[in-house]
């Protein structure tokens, strides 16, 4: 019988990608684990960005977020967040510490 963790993985993959249970069960364990890790990393970055956006909105500087993302084409979100943090007068060392 399936345990709770398997149902959580199935639910995560189904909600994230719109896959059916049958499609998900065709994945091997390695593929499923890698996808779950990728989803978690992306969601973690999304939460950091959301937190930054809330902070910027709180101090009335939300437009700075748009400036960074419009200026940068193909750079990673993390690089864009770093640029924004630096534009707001943040310390690069402190930014890197926050990521760990």
N, C-alpha and C positions, 0 to 999 in steps of 0.2 A: 504494500500500500504506500501511497505517496505521503511524505511528511510535509509539515507546514512550509518549510523553506522552498520546496519544489513548487508548491502552489504560489508562493510569493514571486518566484522567478517567472513562472508562467504568466501571472497577472501583470508583472512589470513589462515583460516583452510584448504581451498582447496589447496593453494600454499604450506602450511607447510606439510600436510599429503597426498595430492593427492586425497582427497575425492571429490565426486561429490556434486553438490548443493543438490540433493535429500538426500544423506547420511547426510549432514550437517544439513538439516532441520529436520531430525529425532532426533537430540539431544535436550534434554530439555535445558532451559535457564541456569540452574545451571552448567550443563556439559560444555556448550559452554563458559561460563564465566571463569570457572576453566581452561579450555584448553587455552584460550587467555592469562590468567595470567601466566600460565606455559611457554608458548611460549615467552612472554615478558621477564620473568625472565631469561630464558636461553639465549635469545638474548642479554640481558643486560650483562650477564657474558661473553658471546662471545666477545662483544665490549670491555670490560675491558681487556680481554686477548689479543685481537688484538692491543689495545693501548699499552699494555705492550710490546708486540712483536715489534711493530714499534719503541718504545723507545729504546729497547735493540739493534735493528738493527742499529739505529742511532748512538749509542755509540760503535758499533762493538762487542756486547756481545750476539748476538742472540743465540749462542750455549748454553748459560746458560739455556735458555728456554727448550731445548731438555733434558738437564741433569736432570732437575727437574721432567719432565713428565716421563722419563724413570725410574727414581729411585722409584717413587711412583706408587704403583699398583692401589689400589682401593680408594685412598683418593679423596676427592672432588676437583674440579677445584679451588675453593676458597682457600682451604688449600694448594694446589700446588702453587697458585699465592703468597700466604703469604710466603711460604718457599723460593720462588724465590726472592721475595722482600727482605727478610732477608739476603739471600746469597749475595745480591748486596749491603749490608750495610744499608738497610733501617731500619727505626724505627718502631717497632710493633704498637705503639700508633698511629703514623701517618698513617700507613696502614689501621688500623681500622677506623680512621676518614675519609679516602678517600671512604670507603664503604658506609658511611652514607650520 
